[in-house]
Amino acid sequence: MPDRVIYIVRSWPRLSQTFIVNEVLALERRGLELVVFSLVRSGEDVVQPQVADVRAPVHYLDGTRGGTDVHRLLSWGVVAPLRTFLVLVYCLLHPRMAAGYGQCSTRQCLGHALRIAAAVRDLRTAGDEPVRVHAHFAHDPALVGMLVARLTGLPFSFTAHARDLYELPVAGLTARAREATAVVTCCDVNARYLESVVPHQDRPPIVVVHHGVDLHRFSPAGQVTATPPLLVSVGRLVQKKGFPDLLRALREVKDRGVRFHARISGAGPLYAELARLRDTLGLAADVELRGAEDSDAVVAALHRATVFALTPYELPGGDRDGIPNVLVEAMACGLPVVATTAGGITELVRHDVNGLLAAPGDVAGIADALARLLTDAASRTRLGTAARRTVETGYDIDDAARRLEGVLVPRIPAEMEPVR
């Protein structure tokens, strides 16, 4: 019988979280059976095409109401009275466990956990005992997963990414980590942060698993001869992605007489502000703001691109990127990239080895890097070739799934290496 894992996510499917869909598909290729529970619906109009290939059933938990929660609490109390009583007391004594970045209260997380526990009971009745509860993101999903583990006795683990990690109060993060058998994260900088704030006695193994990409789908397209050169960028239009810095750098590049056309793919709350800035800078004819696009459109754009750029920075509250998946995808396509040293990017991009780096917010430095790659074909070829090699050796989705399977399925402890 295949190993079955309860997978908890914040919303499904999210256009900006393609890495989760890809991870699910890769785990399914390895024979795992997943049951996905999404706290809310994404509400997005654009859906990644590969979502249709996911075999796992998806259950949405939004719409829970208090009366229903009470009914579920009483119902589960008949099945596991002591566990239910202890979880209820825990939530009453720790109402701030959901504080910080997140959208659910502790009571709402308990309601979600009771609904998942009922599904676990049904699986057990059918002879399909799950082996684990795993949550993506350290905030609401991990709290729900922790409560499900307390209710059902299943082992629990979670993956921490970016804002969910850095904007979660340390007490809440420690509580989640204390009850987990492992904490997975996508880059070393996140692992070091976890080590610095979670006391040793409360810290399970921290496993770094890079977000992998499909090396067949994201592959070099051969020689690109776009005229003028095409610069591509992809990301949510939010503050930490640094798109205003990219636009200002492009204005400097244009002032130097370098020709280009830029294509920015992504949606978000800053769309109107970025459009105004683009027009104010006199770049309306040079920069397209494409809005939300699925991965097929992104792959097509990368295959036509000359250069890829992403210029994020860390926000005052600590929100930052880990290793942006779009950088990995661009490098898999053999593109030379321009990025900043924010978050975990330096673990992927080494300056003048497989890309060019500038300090976050350094518009002049970003402009220098862009101008160089837009005008220097030899540098583009050298850096793009090295970029592809980097992804081949450390960011293959199937290798990432193999390592993650070692966390999810206890019978494969060797796959958890390297563990911090």
KEVEXSE-634560 format. One line per 10 residues: number of its first residue (from 1); for each residue x, y, z of C-alpha. Coordinates in steps of 0.5 Angstrom, whole numbers, plus 500, padded with zeros to 3 digits. Layout:
% residues N
NUM) X Y Z; ...
END
This chain:
% residues 420
1) 500 500 500; 503 507 498; 505 512 504; 499 517 505; 501 524 507; 496 529 509; 499 536 506; 496 543 509; 497 549 505; 495 556 506
11) 491 557 499; 491 552 493; 493 553 487; 497 560 488; 500 562 482; 506 565 486; 507 558 489; 508 554 483; 514 550 487; 508 547 492
21) 505 544 486; 511 542 483; 513 538 489; 506 535 490; 507 532 483; 514 530 484; 512 526 490; 507 523 487; 512 521 481; 515 517 487
31) 509 513 489; 507 518 495; 499 519 496; 498 526 498; 491 529 501; 491 536 500; 488 541 505; 487 548 503; 485 553 509; 482 558 503
41) 481 558 496; 486 562 492; 481 566 488; 485 567 483; 483 567 475; 490 564 472; 492 557 474; 498 553 473; 497 548 467; 500 543 471
51) 495 543 477; 491 539 472; 496 533 473; 495 533 481; 492 526 483; 491 528 490; 484 530 492; 484 537 495; 479 539 501; 478 546 502
61) 477 548 509; 474 556 509; 467 557 511; 468 554 518; 463 557 523; 463 557 530; 457 552 531; 460 547 526; 467 548 530; 463 546 537
71) 460 540 533; 466 537 531; 470 538 537; 464 534 541; 464 529 535; 472 528 536; 472 528 543; 468 521 543; 473 518 538; 479 521 542
81) 477 524 549; 483 525 552; 487 528 546; 481 533 545; 481 535 552; 488 537 552; 488 540 545; 482 544 547; 486 546 554; 492 548 550
91) 488 553 545; 485 556 551; 491 557 555; 495 560 548; 490 564 545; 496 568 542; 499 562 538; 497 565 532; 499 572 533; 504 575 528
101) 503 574 520; 497 570 519; 490 570 518; 487 565 522; 486 566 530; 488 560 534; 480 558 535; 480 558 527; 486 554 527; 483 549 532
111) 477 548 527; 481 547 521; 485 542 525; 478 538 527; 476 538 520; 482 535 518; 482 530 524; 475 527 522; 478 526 515; 484 522 518
121) 479 518 522; 475 516 516; 482 514 512; 483 510 518; 476 507 518; 478 505 510; 484 502 512; 488 508 509; 492 510 515; 496 516 514
131) 504 516 516; 504 524 517; 502 531 517; 506 536 513; 504 543 513; 507 548 508; 509 555 511; 510 556 518; 504 561 520; 497 558 520
141) 498 552 516; 504 549 521; 499 551 527; 493 547 524; 498 541 523; 501 541 530; 494 541 532; 492 535 528; 498 532 530; 496 533 537
151) 489 530 536; 491 524 532; 498 522 534; 501 523 527; 508 525 526; 508 532 524; 513 537 520; 513 543 516; 516 547 511; 518 554 513
161) 519 559 507; 520 567 508; 515 572 511; 512 566 514; 518 565 518; 521 572 519; 514 575 521; 512 570 526; 513 571 533; 519 567 536
171) 515 564 541; 510 561 536; 515 559 532; 519 555 537; 512 552 539; 511 549 532; 518 547 532; 518 543 539; 513 539 536; 515 537 529
181) 520 531 527; 523 536 522; 523 543 520; 524 543 512; 527 550 509; 529 552 502; 536 555 504; 541 556 508; 540 563 511; 533 561 513
191) 536 555 517; 541 559 520; 535 564 523; 532 558 525; 538 556 529; 539 563 532; 532 563 535; 529 556 536; 533 554 543; 537 547 542
201) 533 543 546; 526 545 542; 529 544 535; 528 538 531; 533 537 525; 533 543 520; 533 540 513; 535 544 507; 531 542 501; 532 547 495
211) 526 548 491; 527 544 485; 525 545 477; 523 541 472; 530 541 468; 526 538 462; 521 544 461; 526 549 464; 532 548 459; 536 552 454
221) 532 554 448; 539 555 444; 541 562 441; 537 568 442; 537 574 437; 532 578 440; 532 585 437; 532 589 441; 535 585 447; 529 582 451
231) 530 583 459; 525 578 463; 523 579 470; 517 575 474; 515 576 481; 509 578 485; 508 586 485; 509 587 492; 514 591 496; 520 586 497
241) 521 584 490; 524 591 489; 521 592 482; 521 600 483; 529 599 483; 529 595 477; 525 600 473; 530 606 475; 536 602 473; 533 601 467
251) 532 608 466; 539 609 467; 541 603 462; 537 607 457; 540 614 459; 547 610 457; 544 609 450; 543 601 451; 537 599 447; 532 593 450
261) 525 591 451; 523 589 458; 517 584 460; 515 584 467; 510 578 469; 506 578 475; 500 581 479; 500 584 486; 498 591 489; 503 595 486
271) 501 594 479; 498 601 478; 504 604 482; 509 601 478; 505 603 472; 505 610 474; 513 610 475; 514 607 469; 511 612 465; 514 618 469
281) 521 615 468; 519 615 460; 519 607 459; 512 606 457; 515 604 450; 520 600 453; 517 596 459; 511 591 459; 507 590 465; 504 583 463
291) 500 582 469; 499 575 472; 501 569 467; 502 562 468; 508 558 467; 507 556 460; 507 563 458; 513 564 463; 517 559 460; 516 562 453
301) 518 568 455; 524 565 458; 526 562 452; 526 568 448; 529 572 453; 536 575 453; 537 577 460; 533 575 467; 533 580 472; 530 580 479
311) 532 586 485; 529 584 491; 531 587 498; 529 586 505; 523 590 509; 524 593 515; 520 588 519; 524 582 516; 520 580 510; 525 577 505
321) 526 572 499; 529 565 500; 531 563 494; 526 566 489; 524 560 484; 524 564 478; 531 565 479; 532 558 479; 527 557 473; 531 563 469
331) 538 559 470; 535 553 468; 534 556 461; 541 558 461; 540 565 462; 545 570 465; 541 573 471; 542 580 475; 540 579 482; 541 583 489
341) 544 579 495; 538 579 499; 535 573 502; 538 567 500; 540 569 493; 548 568 494; 547 561 495; 544 560 488; 548 566 484; 555 567 485
351) 557 574 482; 561 574 475; 561 566 476; 554 564 474; 550 571 474; 551 578 476; 550 581 483; 548 588 486; 547 590 493; 539 591 495
361) 537 598 493; 543 600 489; 540 602 483; 547 604 480; 550 597 481; 544 594 478; 544 598 472; 551 597 471; 550 589 471; 544 590 466
371) 548 594 461; 554 589 461; 549 583 460; 545 587 455; 551 589 451; 556 583 452; 555 577 448; 561 573 451; 559 575 458; 552 572 457
381) 554 566 454; 559 564 460; 554 566 465; 548 563 462; 552 556 461; 555 556 468; 547 558 471; 545 552 467; 550 547 471; 548 550 477
391) 541 548 477; 543 541 474; 547 540 480; 543 543 486; 536 544 484; 533 538 480; 525 537 482; 526 530 483; 532 530 487; 529 535 492
401) 523 530 492; 527 524 494; 530 528 499; 524 531 502; 521 524 502; 526 522 507; 523 527 512; 516 525 510; 517 517 510; 520 515 517
411) 523 509 514; 528 513 509; 532 517 515; 538 517 510; 535 521 505; 535 527 511; 542 528 509; 545 534 510; 541 535 516; 543 542 520
END
